[in-house]
Amino acid sequence: MLKNILLVGLGGAAGSMLRYLFSVWFKHSSFPIATFLVNIIGSFIIGAVFAFALKSEAFANNWRLFLAAGICGGFTTFSAFSLESLAMLQQQRIGMFCLYMFGSLLLGLTATWLGYTVIK
């Protein structure tokens, strides 16, 4: 159990640091590109991790915890996505809100499927 907690914790720390770097590298003025990118990239990674986990029992345990629960959990951010979406609604930027919401959903699902399909 302690090993699993450490795997998730170390992965989460790495994912959180990567998430912060994306927010520094991709500053936005009207469209929250950093959150958008990390959620799409994270969706691809979690799809690929899921496919690898189906192929290998050893990978399914340790690496799945480190990569999916840890790195993807720390890297992607639904809470920031929700806050940025709410801000767009409050600013009455309905078009940008719709683009962000539906783009994130559609591309996130597509990236997850693509990550899974590429590895499968």
C-alpha positions in Angstrom: 0.0 0.0 0.0 2.8 2.5 0.9 4.5 1.7 -2.5 1.3 2.6 -4.3 0.8 5.8 -2.4 4.4 6.8 -3.2 3.9 6.0 -6.9 0.8 8.1 -7.1 2.4 10.9 -5.1 5.6 11.0 -7.1 3.7 11.0 -10.4 1.3 13.6 -9.1 4.2 15.9 -8.1 5.7 15.5 -11.6 2.4 16.1 -13.3 1.7 19.2 -11.2 5.1 20.6 -12.0 4.5 20.0 -15.7 1.1 21.6 -15.4 2.7 24.7 -13.9 5.3 24.8 -16.7 2.5 24.7 -19.3 0.8 27.7 -17.6 4.1 29.6 -17.8 4.9 28.6 -21.4 1.4 29.2 -22.8 0.1 32.4 -21.4 -3.4 33.3 -22.6 -5.3 36.5 -23.1 -8.7 35.3 -24.3 -8.5 31.5 -24.6 -7.1 29.4 -21.8 -4.7 27.5 -24.1 -2.5 25.9 -21.3 -5.5 24.2 -19.6 -6.9 23.2 -23.0 -3.5 21.6 -24.0 -2.8 19.8 -20.8 -6.3 18.3 -20.8 -5.9 17.1 -24.4 -2.4 15.7 -23.9 -3.4 14.1 -20.6 -6.4 12.5 -22.3 -4.0 11.0 -24.9 -1.6 9.7 -22.2 -4.3 8.1 -20.1 -5.7 6.4 -23.2 -2.2 5.0 -24.0 -1.7 4.0 -20.4 -5.0 2.1 -20.4 -4.0 0.2 -23.6 -0.6 -0.7 -22.2 -2.2 -1.9 -19.0 -4.4 -4.3 -20.9 -1.3 -5.8 -22.5 0.9 -6.2 -19.5 -0.1 -7.2 -16.0 3.2 -5.7 -14.5 2.5 -2.4 -16.3 -1.1 -2.4 -15.3 -0.1 -2.2 -11.6 2.9 0.1 -10.9 3.1 2.1 -14.1 -0.7 2.7 -14.3 -0.6 4.1 -10.8 2.4 6.3 -11.5 1.3 7.5 -15.0 -2.5 7.6 -14.9 -3.4 8.3 -11.3 -0.2 10.2 -10.6 1.1 12.2 -13.6 -2.3 12.6 -15.4 -4.0 13.3 -12.1 -1.5 16.1 -11.3 -1.1 17.3 -14.9 -4.7 17.6 -16.1 -7.1 19.9 -14.3 -10.8 19.9 -14.4 -11.1 22.4 -11.7 -9.2 25.0 -13.7 -11.3 24.1 -16.7 -14.5 24.7 -14.8 -13.3 28.0 -13.3 -12.1 29.3 -16.7 -15.4 28.3 -18.2 -17.4 30.0 -15.5 -15.3 33.2 -16.0 -16.2 33.2 -19.7 -19.9 32.9 -18.9 -19.7 35.7 -16.4 -18.0 37.9 -19.0 -20.7 36.9 -21.5 -18.1 35.4 -23.9 -20.6 32.8 -25.0 -18.8 31.9 -28.3 -15.4 31.4 -26.6 -17.2 29.4 -23.8 -18.8 27.1 -26.4 -15.5 26.6 -28.3 -13.6 25.8 -25.1 -16.3 23.5 -23.7 -17.0 21.5 -26.8 -13.5 21.6 -28.1 -12.2 20.2 -24.8 -14.8 17.5 -24.7 -14.5 16.5 -28.3 -10.7 16.7 -28.6 -10.2 15.1 -25.1 -12.3 12.1 -26.0 -10.6 11.9 -29.4 -7.2 12.1 -27.8 -8.1 9.4 -25.3 -9.3 7.1 -28.1 -6.2 7.9 -30.2 -3.8 7.2 -27.3 -5.6 3.9 -26.7 -5.7 3.0 -30.4 -2.1 3.8 -31.1 -0.9 1.5 -28.3 -3.5 -1.2 -28.8 
